[in-house]
Amino acid sequence: MTRTTYYTATTLDGFIADPDDSLAWLLRQPQDEGGPQDYGEFIKRIGAVVMGSTTYLWVRDHLQRTGEDWSYSMPAWVMTSRDLPTIDGADLRFASGPVTDVYDDLRSAAGELDIWVIGGGDLAGQFADAGLLDEVIVSIAPVTLGAGRPVLPRRLELRLAETAPNGAFVTARYEVDGPLLEDRKD
């Protein structure tokens, strides 16, 4: 069964990027390849990815600076309300509107594999709001920023499934149970 996962990294105070959308704090953190919540193992189970326009533009700029190629072999949706430049060699699909409008296409493209919500936190929150987010996998870095882009700006009940250290990070995997109990209208 296809699952939708928000796989991300955050600072200890809950930010995925600083106020200037920089990830410099993240890129310098040591991590054990093959360790808990390892990216290499995670990406093997992904059949489609979806990201917001800020994440996409950061990735595009990063690739231009480093000369690296687009690293995703699967189709990638970019949720945006504006025209954005493409990346050579990338299977990109630009979409706007509610995430429910693209979910069936994501699921179809993923086939027997899963969907990865790459970022940002508000996009993952939109999937959660629609009841389409199954799990959150987060690596918590030993850094605080004081401000920036929040990891998941929603009121959700999460159920801890596993934790482990990995390099400088504490990793955690949570199952999404839905809105906070106090917010449910049952």
VMD Tcl script that builds the backbone (N, CA, C; Angstrom):
set m [mol new atoms 558]
animate dup $m
set s [atomselect $m all]
$s set {name element resname resid chain x y z} {
  {N N MET 1 A 0.835 -1.186 0.000}
  {CA C MET 1 A 0.000 0.000 0.000}
  {C C MET 1 A 0.881 1.252 0.000}
  {N N THR 2 A 0.587 2.174 -0.876}
  {CA C THR 2 A 1.361 3.410 -0.976}
  {C C THR 2 A 1.157 4.264 0.267}
  {N N ARG 3 A 2.284 4.695 0.834}
  {CA C ARG 3 A 2.249 5.573 2.005}
  {C C ARG 3 A 2.848 6.920 1.622}
  {N N THR 4 A 2.404 7.952 2.298}
  {CA C THR 4 A 2.947 9.293 2.085}
  {C C THR 4 A 3.761 9.665 3.310}
  {N N THR 5 A 5.036 9.982 3.084}
  {CA C THR 5 A 5.982 10.238 4.170}
  {C C THR 5 A 6.602 11.614 4.021}
  {N N TYR 6 A 6.658 12.328 5.126}
  {CA C TYR 6 A 7.414 13.578 5.203}
  {C C TYR 6 A 8.739 13.210 5.862}
  {N N TYR 7 A 9.807 13.146 5.055}
  {CA C TYR 7 A 11.152 12.785 5.506}
  {C C TYR 7 A 11.970 14.057 5.472}
  {N N THR 8 A 12.460 14.495 6.635}
  {CA C THR 8 A 13.090 15.803 6.698}
  {C C THR 8 A 14.108 15.856 7.828}
  {N N ALA 9 A 14.768 16.977 7.932}
  {CA C ALA 9 A 15.657 17.263 9.055}
  {C C ALA 9 A 15.206 18.579 9.673}
  {N N THR 10 A 15.448 18.710 10.955}
  {CA C THR 10 A 15.049 19.910 11.675}
  {C C THR 10 A 16.109 20.271 12.707}
  {N N THR 11 A 16.099 21.521 13.100}
  {CA C THR 11 A 16.924 21.942 14.220}
  {C C THR 11 A 16.206 21.541 15.515}
  {N N LEU 12 A 16.916 21.599 16.614}
  {CA C LEU 12 A 16.321 21.258 17.901}
  {C C LEU 12 A 15.122 22.151 18.216}
  {N N ASP 13 A 15.142 23.400 17.741}
  {CA C ASP 13 A 14.014 24.296 18.002}
  {C C ASP 13 A 12.969 24.286 16.888}
  {N N GLY 14 A 13.015 23.287 16.011}
  {CA C GLY 14 A 11.914 23.036 15.101}
  {C C GLY 14 A 11.887 23.773 13.776}
  {N N PHE 15 A 13.051 24.093 13.218}
  {CA C PHE 15 A 13.087 24.784 11.932}
  {C C PHE 15 A 13.811 23.938 10.881}
  {N N ILE 16 A 13.272 23.941 9.656}
  {CA C ILE 16 A 13.903 23.194 8.565}
  {C C ILE 16 A 14.813 24.080 7.721}
  {N N ALA 17 A 14.699 25.379 7.870}
  {CA C ALA 17 A 15.566 26.337 7.180}
  {C C ALA 17 A 15.593 27.612 8.006}
  {N N ASP 18 A 16.652 28.383 7.836}
  {CA C ASP 18 A 16.722 29.643 8.572}
  {C C ASP 18 A 15.837 30.692 7.885}
  {N N PRO 19 A 15.737 31.903 8.429}
  {CA C PRO 19 A 14.850 32.912 7.818}
  {C C PRO 19 A 15.191 33.263 6.368}
  {N N ASP 20 A 16.435 32.973 5.939}
  {CA C ASP 20 A 16.841 33.223 4.550}
  {C C ASP 20 A 16.749 31.965 3.695}
  {N N ASP 21 A 16.079 30.936 4.207}
  {CA C ASP 21 A 15.922 29.638 3.530}
  {C C ASP 21 A 17.245 28.909 3.342}
  {N N SER 22 A 18.231 29.201 4.169}
  {CA C SER 22 A 19.517 28.521 4.094}
  {C C SER 22 A 19.471 27.199 4.860}
  {N N LEU 23 A 20.185 26.211 4.303}
  {CA C LEU 23 A 20.344 24.911 4.957}
  {C C LEU 23 A 21.800 24.678 5.363}
  {N N ALA 24 A 22.581 25.741 5.450}
  {CA C ALA 24 A 23.995 25.596 5.803}
  {C C ALA 24 A 24.160 24.838 7.120}
  {N N TRP 25 A 23.275 25.084 8.076}
  {CA C TRP 25 A 23.324 24.396 9.372}
  {C C TRP 25 A 23.194 22.882 9.213}
  {N N LEU 26 A 22.444 22.436 8.212}
  {CA C LEU 26 A 22.194 21.017 7.986}
  {C C LEU 26 A 23.351 20.350 7.252}
  {N N LEU 27 A 23.866 21.002 6.238}
  {CA C LEU 27 A 24.845 20.389 5.352}
  {C C LEU 27 A 26.171 20.093 6.029}
  {N N ARG 28 A 26.436 20.692 7.176}
  {CA C ARG 28 A 27.706 20.437 7.865}
  {C C ARG 28 A 27.594 19.363 8.953}
  {N N GLN 29 A 26.414 18.786 9.153}
  {CA C GLN 29 A 26.208 17.802 10.212}
  {C C GLN 29 A 26.662 16.408 9.783}
  {N N PRO 30 A 27.469 15.743 10.614}
  {CA C PRO 30 A 27.878 14.372 10.263}
  {C C PRO 30 A 26.726 13.386 10.440}
  {N N GLN 31 A 26.655 12.443 9.501}
  {CA C GLN 31 A 25.616 11.419 9.536}
  {C C GLN 31 A 26.241 10.103 9.085}
  {N N ASP 32 A 25.800 9.000 9.679}
  {CA C ASP 32 A 26.325 7.682 9.329}
  {C C ASP 32 A 25.530 7.100 8.166}
  {N N GLU 33 A 26.164 7.002 6.987}
  {CA C GLU 33 A 25.494 6.343 5.864}
  {C C GLU 33 A 25.236 4.907 6.265}
  {N N GLY 34 A 24.040 4.439 6.025}
  {CA C GLY 34 A 23.667 3.097 6.425}
  {C C GLY 34 A 23.153 3.013 7.845}
  {N N GLY 35 A 23.182 4.143 8.568}
  {CA C GLY 35 A 22.689 4.165 9.945}
  {C C GLY 35 A 21.172 4.283 9.994}
  {N N PRO 36 A 20.623 4.452 11.186}
  {CA C PRO 36 A 19.167 4.562 11.335}
  {C C PRO 36 A 18.568 5.693 10.493}
  {N N GLN 37 A 17.413 5.422 9.908}
  {CA C GLN 37 A 16.687 6.362 9.046}
  {C C GLN 37 A 17.562 6.832 7.896}
  {N N ASP 38 A 18.407 5.938 7.410}
  {CA C ASP 38 A 19.346 6.226 6.333}
  {C C ASP 38 A 18.624 6.635 5.046}
  {N N TYR 39 A 19.085 7.696 4.438}
  {CA C TYR 39 A 18.487 8.197 3.197}
  {C C TYR 39 A 18.546 7.151 2.084}
  {N N GLY 40 A 19.672 6.469 1.943}
  {CA C GLY 40 A 19.827 5.482 0.879}
  {C C GLY 40 A 18.777 4.382 0.940}
  {N N GLU 41 A 18.482 3.910 2.129}
  {CA C GLU 41 A 17.430 2.893 2.291}
  {C C GLU 41 A 16.052 3.511 2.085}
  {N N PHE 42 A 15.865 4.721 2.581}
  {CA C PHE 42 A 14.576 5.400 2.443}
  {C C PHE 42 A 14.209 5.609 0.976}
  {N N ILE 43 A 15.149 6.130 0.182}
  {CA C ILE 43 A 14.835 6.505 -1.199}
  {C C ILE 43 A 14.506 5.284 -2.058}
  {N N LYS 44 A 14.961 4.100 -1.675}
  {CA C LYS 44 A 14.660 2.881 -2.429}
  {C C LYS 44 A 13.167 2.570 -2.438}
  {N N ARG 45 A 12.450 3.050 -1.450}
  {CA C ARG 45 A 11.016 2.749 -1.376}
  {C C ARG 45 A 10.146 3.882 -1.921}
  {N N ILE 46 A 10.747 4.890 -2.558}
  {CA C ILE 46 A 10.018 6.060 -3.049}
  {C C ILE 46 A 9.779 5.958 -4.554}
  {N N GLY 47 A 8.520 6.177 -4.962}
  {CA C GLY 47 A 8.155 6.126 -6.374}
  {C C GLY 47 A 7.744 7.461 -6.951}
  {N N ALA 48 A 7.485 8.448 -6.094}
  {CA C ALA 48 A 7.113 9.804 -6.535}
  {C C ALA 48 A 7.461 10.777 -5.421}
  {N N VAL 49 A 7.842 11.995 -5.801}
  {CA C VAL 49 A 8.154 13.024 -4.814}
  {C C VAL 49 A 7.322 14.266 -5.098}
  {N N VAL 50 A 7.100 15.040 -4.047}
  {CA C VAL 50 A 6.383 16.302 -4.174}
  {C C VAL 50 A 7.055 17.317 -3.262}
  {N N MET 51 A 7.187 18.531 -3.753}
  {CA C MET 51 A 7.838 19.593 -2.973}
  {C C MET 51 A 7.175 20.925 -3.288}
  {N N GLY 52 A 7.388 21.874 -2.389}
  {CA C GLY 52 A 6.911 23.222 -2.617}
  {C C GLY 52 A 7.898 23.999 -3.484}
  {N N SER 53 A 7.481 25.170 -3.928}
  {CA C SER 53 A 8.314 25.954 -4.841}
  {C C SER 53 A 9.582 26.482 -4.172}
  {N N THR 54 A 9.528 26.829 -2.897}
  {CA C THR 54 A 10.728 27.312 -2.207}
  {C C THR 54 A 11.772 26.215 -2.131}
  {N N THR 55 A 11.349 24.999 -1.798}
  {CA C THR 55 A 12.271 23.858 -1.764}
  {C C THR 55 A 12.841 23.605 -3.150}
  {N N TYR 56 A 11.982 23.597 -4.154}
  {CA C TYR 56 A 12.428 23.353 -5.524}
  {C C TYR 56 A 13.480 24.380 -5.949}
  {N N LEU 57 A 13.216 25.660 -5.700}
  {CA C LEU 57 A 14.167 26.697 -6.106}
  {C C LEU 57 A 15.486 26.569 -5.346}
  {N N TRP 58 A 15.419 26.170 -4.061}
  {CA C TRP 58 A 16.651 25.959 -3.302}
  {C C TRP 58 A 17.454 24.821 -3.941}
  {N N VAL 59 A 16.780 23.710 -4.261}
  {CA C VAL 59 A 17.457 22.571 -4.879}
  {C C VAL 59 A 18.059 22.993 -6.221}
  {N N ARG 60 A 17.286 23.678 -7.028}
  {CA C ARG 60 A 17.762 24.119 -8.347}
  {C C ARG 60 A 18.998 25.017 -8.204}
  {N N ASP 61 A 18.936 25.996 -7.295}
  {CA C ASP 61 A 20.086 26.884 -7.085}
  {C C ASP 61 A 21.301 26.105 -6.580}
  {N N HIS 62 A 21.056 25.159 -5.666}
  {CA C HIS 62 A 22.141 24.336 -5.121}
  {C C HIS 62 A 22.811 23.535 -6.241}
  {N N LEU 63 A 22.011 22.941 -7.120}
  {CA C LEU 63 A 22.565 22.165 -8.230}
  {C C LEU 63 A 23.373 23.050 -9.167}
  {N N GLN 64 A 22.902 24.254 -9.420}
  {CA C GLN 64 A 23.643 25.179 -10.281}
  {C C GLN 64 A 24.972 25.571 -9.642}
  {N N ARG 65 A 24.977 25.796 -8.321}
  {CA C ARG 65 A 26.218 26.178 -7.625}
  {C C ARG 65 A 27.230 25.047 -7.613}
  {N N THR 66 A 26.756 23.816 -7.398}
  {CA C THR 66 A 27.670 22.681 -7.219}
  {C C THR 66 A 27.973 21.933 -8.507}
  {N N GLY 67 A 27.147 22.130 -9.546}
  {CA C GLY 67 A 27.331 21.391 -10.788}
  {C C GLY 67 A 26.793 19.969 -10.734}
  {N N GLU 68 A 26.102 19.643 -9.648}
  {CA C GLU 68 A 25.515 18.305 -9.519}
  {C C GLU 68 A 24.297 18.170 -10.423}
  {N N ASP 69 A 23.959 16.907 -10.709}
  {CA C ASP 69 A 22.769 16.607 -11.491}
  {C C ASP 69 A 21.569 16.411 -10.574}
  {N N TRP 70 A 20.384 16.518 -11.140}
  {CA C TRP 70 A 19.128 16.201 -10.448}
  {C C TRP 70 A 19.236 14.763 -9.943}
  {N N SER 71 A 18.929 14.528 -8.688}
  {CA C SER 71 A 19.210 13.211 -8.107}
  {C C SER 71 A 18.003 12.287 -8.009}
  {N N TYR 72 A 16.840 12.718 -8.487}
  {CA C TYR 72 A 15.650 11.881 -8.351}
  {C C TYR 72 A 15.309 11.241 -9.693}
  {N N SER 73 A 15.226 9.916 -9.705}
  {CA C SER 73 A 14.883 9.203 -10.933}
  {C C SER 73 A 13.370 9.099 -11.115}
  {N N MET 74 A 12.635 9.329 -10.055}
  {CA C MET 74 A 11.178 9.231 -10.109}
  {C C MET 74 A 10.549 10.578 -10.458}
  {N N PRO 75 A 9.276 10.579 -10.875}
  {CA C PRO 75 A 8.610 11.848 -11.172}
  {C C PRO 75 A 8.540 12.743 -9.937}
  {N N ALA 76 A 8.672 14.040 -10.167}
  {CA C ALA 76 A 8.640 15.021 -9.074}
  {C C ALA 76 A 7.599 16.092 -9.376}
  {N N TRP 77 A 6.676 16.277 -8.452}
  {CA C TRP 77 A 5.688 17.349 -8.549}
  {C C TRP 77 A 6.199 18.536 -7.758}
  {N N VAL 78 A 6.021 19.713 -8.319}
  {CA C VAL 78 A 6.350 20.961 -7.637}
  {C C VAL 78 A 5.047 21.737 -7.509}
  {N N MET 79 A 4.638 21.980 -6.265}
  {CA C MET 79 A 3.420 22.733 -6.006}
  {C C MET 79 A 3.773 24.223 -6.034}
  {N N THR 80 A 3.168 24.936 -6.982}
  {CA C THR 80 A 3.506 26.341 -7.160}
  {C C THR 80 A 2.357 27.072 -7.834}
  {N N SER 81 A 2.300 28.356 -7.611}
  {CA C SER 81 A 1.304 29.182 -8.284}
  {C C SER 81 A 1.964 30.094 -9.312}
  {N N ARG 82 A 3.230 29.844 -9.592}
  {CA C ARG 82 A 3.961 30.688 -10.546}
  {C C ARG 82 A 4.717 29.827 -11.540}
  {N N ASP 83 A 5.142 30.436 -12.628}
  {CA C ASP 83 A 5.959 29.727 -13.611}
  {C C ASP 83 A 7.384 29.651 -13.087}
  {N N LEU 84 A 7.941 28.443 -13.090}
  {CA C LEU 84 A 9.297 28.240 -12.592}
  {C C LEU 84 A 10.158 27.616 -13.683}
  {N N PRO 85 A 11.461 27.885 -13.646}
  {CA C PRO 85 A 12.357 27.277 -14.629}
  {C C PRO 85 A 12.491 25.776 -14.355}
  {N N THR 86 A 12.781 25.017 -15.405}
  {CA C THR 86 A 12.950 23.578 -15.260}
  {C C THR 86 A 14.412 23.232 -15.017}
  {N N ILE 87 A 14.656 21.961 -14.795}
  {CA C ILE 87 A 16.011 21.436 -14.617}
  {C C ILE 87 A 16.208 20.342 -15.658}
  {N N ASP 88 A 17.285 20.429 -16.415}
  {CA C ASP 88 A 17.567 19.414 -17.433}
  {C C ASP 88 A 17.640 18.034 -16.801}
  {N N GLY 89 A 16.989 17.078 -17.439}
  {CA C GLY 89 A 17.046 15.695 -16.980}
  {C C GLY 89 A 16.079 15.341 -15.876}
  {N N ALA 90 A 15.305 16.312 -15.406}
  {CA C ALA 90 A 14.364 16.060 -14.303}
  {C C ALA 90 A 12.965 15.804 -14.863}
  {N N ASP 91 A 12.290 14.808 -14.315}
  {CA C ASP 91 A 10.898 14.525 -14.664}
  {C C ASP 91 A 10.025 15.369 -13.742}
  {N N LEU 92 A 9.785 16.614 -14.145}
  {CA C LEU 92 A 9.078 17.585 -13.309}
  {C C LEU 92 A 7.655 17.795 -13.796}
  {N N ARG 93 A 6.758 17.943 -12.831}
  {CA C ARG 93 A 5.350 18.243 -13.122}
  {C C ARG 93 A 4.932 19.364 -12.178}
  {N N PHE 94 A 4.664 20.509 -12.742}
  {CA C PHE 94 A 4.277 21.671 -11.944}
  {C C PHE 94 A 2.767 21.664 -11.765}
  {N N ALA 95 A 2.321 21.934 -10.549}
  {CA C ALA 95 A 0.887 21.906 -10.249}
  {C C ALA 95 A 0.560 23.000 -9.250}
  {N N SER 96 A -0.692 23.423 -9.277}
  {CA C SER 96 A -1.166 24.396 -8.282}
  {C C SER 96 A -2.493 23.885 -7.741}
  {N N GLY 97 A -2.927 24.514 -6.674}
  {CA C GLY 97 A -4.192 24.104 -6.069}
  {C C GLY 97 A -3.974 23.183 -4.890}
  {N N PRO 98 A -5.059 22.598 -4.420}
  {CA C PRO 98 A -4.975 21.718 -3.251}
  {C C PRO 98 A -4.184 20.441 -3.563}
  {N N VAL 99 A -3.520 19.906 -2.536}
  {CA C VAL 99 A -2.749 18.673 -2.729}
  {C C VAL 99 A -3.658 17.506 -3.101}
  {N N THR 100 A -4.913 17.591 -2.747}
  {CA C THR 100 A -5.853 16.529 -3.126}
  {C C THR 100 A -6.014 16.440 -4.637}
  {N N ASP 101 A -5.754 17.547 -5.348}
  {CA C ASP 101 A -5.859 17.546 -6.813}
  {C C ASP 101 A -4.752 16.733 -7.476}
  {N N VAL 102 A -3.601 16.575 -6.824}
  {CA C VAL 102 A -2.476 15.839 -7.424}
  {C C VAL 102 A -2.249 14.483 -6.766}
  {N N TYR 103 A -2.931 14.218 -5.673}
  {CA C TYR 103 A -2.656 12.999 -4.911}
  {C C TYR 103 A -2.842 11.726 -5.733}
  {N N ASP 104 A -3.908 11.629 -6.493}
  {CA C ASP 104 A -4.133 10.416 -7.287}
  {C C ASP 104 A -3.024 10.223 -8.330}
  {N N ASP 105 A -2.549 11.314 -8.918}
  {CA C ASP 105 A -1.446 11.222 -9.876}
  {C C ASP 105 A -0.154 10.787 -9.176}
  {N N LEU 106 A 0.089 11.323 -7.986}
  {CA C LEU 106 A 1.262 10.912 -7.204}
  {C C LEU 106 A 1.199 9.417 -6.909}
  {N N ARG 107 A 0.058 8.978 -6.423}
  {CA C ARG 107 A -0.118 7.574 -6.051}
  {C C ARG 107 A 0.024 6.666 -7.273}
  {N N SER 108 A -0.534 7.082 -8.385}
  {CA C SER 108 A -0.423 6.299 -9.614}
  {C C SER 108 A 1.038 6.201 -10.066}
  {N N ALA 109 A 1.754 7.302 -10.027}
  {CA C ALA 109 A 3.162 7.307 -10.433}
  {C C ALA 109 A 4.018 6.467 -9.486}
  {N N ALA 110 A 3.685 6.476 -8.207}
  {CA C ALA 110 A 4.457 5.722 -7.220}
  {C C ALA 110 A 4.265 4.219 -7.376}
  {N N GLY 111 A 3.116 3.815 -7.902}
  {CA C GLY 111 A 2.848 2.389 -8.057}
  {C C GLY 111 A 2.826 1.694 -6.705}
  {N N GLU 112 A 3.656 0.677 -6.559}
  {CA C GLU 112 A 3.744 -0.073 -5.294}
  {C C GLU 112 A 4.668 0.602 -4.286}
  {N N LEU 113 A 5.308 1.692 -4.700}
  {CA C LEU 113 A 6.238 2.402 -3.821}
  {C C LEU 113 A 5.513 3.535 -3.103}
  {N N ASP 114 A 6.264 4.332 -2.367}
  {CA C ASP 114 A 5.691 5.391 -1.540}
  {C C ASP 114 A 5.898 6.770 -2.149}
  {N N ILE 115 A 5.245 7.750 -1.536}
  {CA C ILE 115 A 5.333 9.162 -1.918}
  {C C ILE 115 A 6.146 9.888 -0.852}
  {N N TRP 116 A 7.082 10.721 -1.287}
  {CA C TRP 116 A 7.892 11.509 -0.361}
  {C C TRP 116 A 7.517 12.977 -0.496}
  {N N VAL 117 A 7.043 13.560 0.597}
  {CA C VAL 117 A 6.843 15.005 0.687}
  {C C VAL 117 A 8.193 15.554 1.146}
  {N N ILE 118 A 8.910 16.177 0.208}
  {CA C ILE 118 A 10.266 16.651 0.495}
  {C C ILE 118 A 10.219 17.926 1.336}
  {N N GLY 119 A 9.370 18.830 1.022}
  {CA C GLY 119 A 9.297 20.053 1.795}
  {C C GLY 119 A 8.440 21.049 1.077}
  {N N GLY 120 A 8.127 22.031 1.764}
  {CA C GLY 120 A 8.425 22.368 3.141}
  {C C GLY 120 A 7.355 21.871 4.113}
  {N N GLY 121 A 7.502 22.433 5.303}
  {CA C GLY 121 A 6.633 22.034 6.391}
  {C C GLY 121 A 5.168 22.337 6.131}
  {N N ASP 122 A 4.885 23.459 5.496}
  {CA C ASP 122 A 3.488 23.786 5.218}
  {C C ASP 122 A 2.891 22.818 4.200}
  {N N LEU 123 A 3.680 22.394 3.214}
  {CA C LEU 123 A 3.189 21.423 2.240}
  {C C LEU 123 A 2.872 20.102 2.940}
  {N N ALA 124 A 3.756 19.646 3.807}
  {CA C ALA 124 A 3.474 18.428 4.581}
  {C C ALA 124 A 2.202 18.628 5.406}
  {N N GLY 125 A 2.033 19.829 5.949}
  {CA C GLY 125 A 0.818 20.136 6.701}
  {C C GLY 125 A -0.435 20.064 5.839}
  {N N GLN 126 A -0.339 20.473 4.587}
  {CA C GLN 126 A -1.490 20.380 3.684}
  {C C GLN 126 A -1.876 18.917 3.451}
  {N N PHE 127 A -0.881 18.050 3.318}
  {CA C PHE 127 A -1.173 16.623 3.192}
  {C C PHE 127 A -1.818 16.104 4.479}
  {N N ALA 128 A -1.322 16.542 5.619}
  {CA C ALA 128 A -1.909 16.129 6.899}
  {C C ALA 128 A -3.342 16.631 7.023}
  {N N ASP 129 A -3.586 17.882 6.647}
  {CA C ASP 129 A -4.932 18.455 6.718}
  {C C ASP 129 A -5.925 17.628 5.903}
  {N N ALA 130 A -5.461 17.082 4.782}
  {CA C ALA 130 A -6.325 16.297 3.892}
  {C C ALA 130 A -6.403 14.831 4.313}
  {N N GLY 131 A -5.712 14.469 5.405}
  {CA C GLY 131 A -5.709 13.081 5.856}
  {C C GLY 131 A -4.859 12.179 4.977}
  {N N LEU 132 A -3.877 12.753 4.268}
  {CA C LEU 132 A -3.069 12.005 3.308}
  {C C LEU 132 A -1.621 11.808 3.746}
  {N N LEU 133 A -1.262 12.226 4.955}
  {CA C LEU 133 A 0.098 12.058 5.453}
  {C C LEU 133 A 0.113 10.885 6.423}
  {N N ASP 134 A 0.915 9.867 6.115}
  {CA C ASP 134 A 0.950 8.656 6.923}
  {C C ASP 134 A 2.032 8.658 7.989}
  {N N GLU 135 A 3.216 9.199 7.650}
  {CA C GLU 135 A 4.301 9.176 8.628}
  {C C GLU 135 A 5.211 10.375 8.453}
  {N N VAL 136 A 5.899 10.685 9.550}
  {CA C VAL 136 A 6.908 11.746 9.574}
  {C C VAL 136 A 8.195 11.098 10.053}
  {N N ILE 137 A 9.243 11.233 9.242}
  {CA C ILE 137 A 10.574 10.779 9.639}
  {C C ILE 137 A 11.437 12.024 9.729}
  {N N VAL 138 A 11.982 12.259 10.896}
  {CA C VAL 138 A 12.714 13.501 11.119}
  {C C VAL 138 A 14.052 13.211 11.785}
  {N N SER 139 A 15.087 13.898 11.305}
  {CA C SER 139 A 16.404 13.861 11.921}
  {C C SER 139 A 16.615 15.202 12.600}
  {N N ILE 140 A 16.842 15.156 13.892}
  {CA C ILE 140 A 16.949 16.376 14.693}
  {C C ILE 140 A 18.427 16.696 14.905}
  {N N ALA 141 A 18.837 17.862 14.411}
  {CA C ALA 141 A 20.236 18.283 14.477}
  {C C ALA 141 A 20.511 19.050 15.771}
  {N N PRO 142 A 21.761 19.001 16.252}
  {CA C PRO 142 A 22.138 19.719 17.458}
  {C C PRO 142 A 22.422 21.191 17.169}
  {N N VAL 143 A 21.404 21.868 16.654}
  {CA C VAL 143 A 21.511 23.271 16.251}
  {C C VAL 143 A 20.205 23.955 16.620}
  {N N THR 144 A 20.273 25.202 17.036}
  {CA C THR 144 A 19.069 26.022 17.180}
  {C C THR 144 A 19.247 27.266 16.324}
  {N N LEU 145 A 18.147 27.707 15.724}
  {CA C LEU 145 A 18.189 28.884 14.851}
  {C C LEU 145 A 17.417 30.069 15.418}
  {N N GLY 146 A 16.465 29.817 16.277}
  {CA C GLY 146 A 15.666 30.892 16.851}
  {C C GLY 146 A 14.535 31.387 15.972}
  {N N ALA 147 A 14.634 31.136 14.675}
  {CA C ALA 147 A 13.595 31.549 13.732}
  {C C ALA 147 A 13.856 30.836 12.416}
  {N N GLY 148 A 12.851 30.835 11.569}
  {CA C GLY 148 A 13.005 30.230 10.257}
  {C C GLY 148 A 11.729 29.553 9.807}
  {N N ARG 149 A 11.878 28.547 8.949}
  {CA C ARG 149 A 10.742 27.790 8.409}
  {C C ARG 149 A 10.421 26.640 9.362}
  {N N PRO 150 A 9.222 26.607 9.918}
  {CA C PRO 150 A 8.892 25.548 10.875}
  {C C PRO 150 A 8.798 24.174 10.218}
  {N N VAL 151 A 9.154 23.156 10.992}
  {CA C VAL 151 A 9.191 21.792 10.483}
  {C C VAL 151 A 7.808 21.290 10.070}
  {N N LEU 152 A 6.771 21.580 10.834}
  {CA C LEU 152 A 5.422 21.109 10.504}
  {C C LEU 152 A 4.413 21.973 11.248}
  {N N PRO 153 A 4.033 23.103 10.646}
  {CA C PRO 153 A 3.171 24.066 11.332}
  {C C PRO 153 A 1.696 23.638 11.371}
  {N N ARG 154 A 1.437 22.550 12.066}
  {CA C ARG 154 A 0.080 22.036 12.237}
  {C C ARG 154 A -0.059 21.478 13.643}
  {N N ARG 155 A -1.302 21.310 14.070}
  {CA C ARG 155 A -1.608 20.686 15.360}
  {C C ARG 155 A -2.004 19.243 15.071}
  {N N LEU 156 A -1.057 18.316 15.328}
  {CA C LEU 156 A -1.258 16.917 14.977}
  {C C LEU 156 A -0.942 15.997 16.152}
  {N N GLU 157 A -1.630 14.862 16.167}
  {CA C GLU 157 A -1.279 13.768 17.062}
  {C C GLU 157 A -0.362 12.831 16.278}
  {N N LEU 158 A 0.812 12.574 16.830}
  {CA C LEU 158 A 1.764 11.661 16.220}
  {C C LEU 158 A 2.051 10.539 17.215}
  {N N ARG 159 A 2.285 9.356 16.690}
  {CA C ARG 159 A 2.601 8.204 17.534}
  {C C ARG 159 A 4.033 7.783 17.232}
  {N N LEU 160 A 4.891 7.828 18.248}
  {CA C LEU 160 A 6.301 7.475 18.068}
  {C C LEU 160 A 6.432 6.001 17.698}
  {N N ALA 161 A 7.124 5.726 16.582}
  {CA C ALA 161 A 7.321 4.351 16.122}
  {C C ALA 161 A 8.753 3.875 16.376}
  {N N GLU 162 A 9.734 4.794 16.256}
  {CA C GLU 162 A 11.120 4.410 16.551}
  {C C GLU 162 A 12.001 5.644 16.683}
  {N N THR 163 A 13.075 5.485 17.428}
  {CA C THR 163 A 14.093 6.531 17.561}
  {C C THR 163 A 15.467 5.865 17.542}
  {N N ALA 164 A 16.463 6.650 17.154}
  {CA C ALA 164 A 17.845 6.157 17.163}
  {C C ALA 164 A 18.787 7.320 16.908}
  {N N PRO 165 A 20.010 7.230 17.391}
  {CA C PRO 165 A 21.018 8.227 17.017}
  {C C PRO 165 A 21.601 7.889 15.654}
  {N N ASN 166 A 21.976 8.921 14.910}
  {CA C ASN 166 A 22.679 8.738 13.644}
  {C C ASN 166 A 23.626 9.924 13.484}
  {N N GLY 167 A 24.897 9.684 13.670}
  {CA C GLY 167 A 25.879 10.761 13.608}
  {C C GLY 167 A 25.538 11.823 14.629}
  {N N ALA 168 A 25.424 13.059 14.181}
  {CA C ALA 168 A 25.074 14.166 15.068}
  {C C ALA 168 A 23.578 14.238 15.361}
  {N N PHE 169 A 22.785 13.448 14.656}
  {CA C PHE 169 A 21.327 13.542 14.720}
  {C C PHE 169 A 20.706 12.555 15.697}
  {N N VAL 170 A 19.538 12.911 16.171}
  {CA C VAL 170 A 18.610 11.969 16.784}
  {C C VAL 170 A 17.508 11.791 15.748}
  {N N THR 171 A 17.266 10.567 15.325}
  {CA C THR 171 A 16.242 10.321 14.323}
  {C C THR 171 A 14.985 9.785 14.997}
  {N N ALA 172 A 13.851 10.119 14.428}
  {CA C ALA 172 A 12.576 9.630 14.955}
  {C C ALA 172 A 11.620 9.381 13.794}
  {N N ARG 173 A 10.853 8.317 13.925}
  {CA C ARG 173 A 9.799 8.022 12.950}
  {C C ARG 173 A 8.484 7.997 13.689}
  {N N TYR 174 A 7.525 8.759 13.173}
  {CA C TYR 174 A 6.204 8.887 13.786}
  {C C TYR 174 A 5.124 8.468 12.796}
  {N N GLU 175 A 4.103 7.804 13.273}
  {CA C GLU 175 A 2.884 7.558 12.518}
  {C C GLU 175 A 1.957 8.748 12.776}
  {N N VAL 176 A 1.260 9.210 11.756}
  {CA C VAL 176 A 0.344 10.340 11.902}
  {C C VAL 176 A -1.033 9.799 12.281}
  {N N ASP 177 A -1.525 10.230 13.437}
  {CA C ASP 177 A -2.851 9.799 13.907}
  {C C ASP 177 A -3.949 10.799 13.568}
  {N N GLY 178 A -3.599 11.985 13.105}
  {CA C GLY 178 A -4.596 12.978 12.723}
  {C C GLY 178 A -4.485 14.247 13.547}
  {N N PRO 179 A -5.515 15.089 13.492}
  {CA C PRO 179 A -5.492 16.337 14.257}
  {C C PRO 179 A -5.377 16.066 15.765}
  {N N LEU 180 A -4.918 17.071 16.495}
  {CA C LEU 180 A -4.894 16.951 17.952}
  {C C LEU 180 A -6.259 16.547 18.454}
  {N N LEU 181 A -6.287 15.729 19.472}
  {CA C LEU 181 A -7.570 15.275 20.021}
  {C C LEU 181 A -8.464 16.454 20.380}
  {N N GLU 182 A -7.876 17.520 20.929}
  {CA C GLU 182 A -8.659 18.696 21.317}
  {C C GLU 182 A -9.308 19.397 20.132}
  {N N ASP 183 A -8.745 19.190 18.936}
  {CA C ASP 183 A -9.250 19.879 17.751}
  {C C ASP 183 A -10.250 19.054 16.944}
  {N N ARG 184 A -10.445 17.809 17.316}
  {CA C ARG 184 A -11.353 16.940 16.548}
  {C C ARG 184 A -12.793 17.281 16.854}
  {N N LYS 185 A -13.609 17.192 15.827}
  {CA C LYS 185 A -15.008 17.569 15.955}
  {C C LYS 185 A -15.916 16.350 16.120}
  {N N ASP 186 A -15.373 15.218 16.527}
  {CA C ASP 186 A -16.140 13.980 16.692}
  {C C ASP 186 A -17.129 14.076 17.824}
}
mol reanalyze $m
mol bondsrecalc $m
mol representation Tube
mol addrep $m
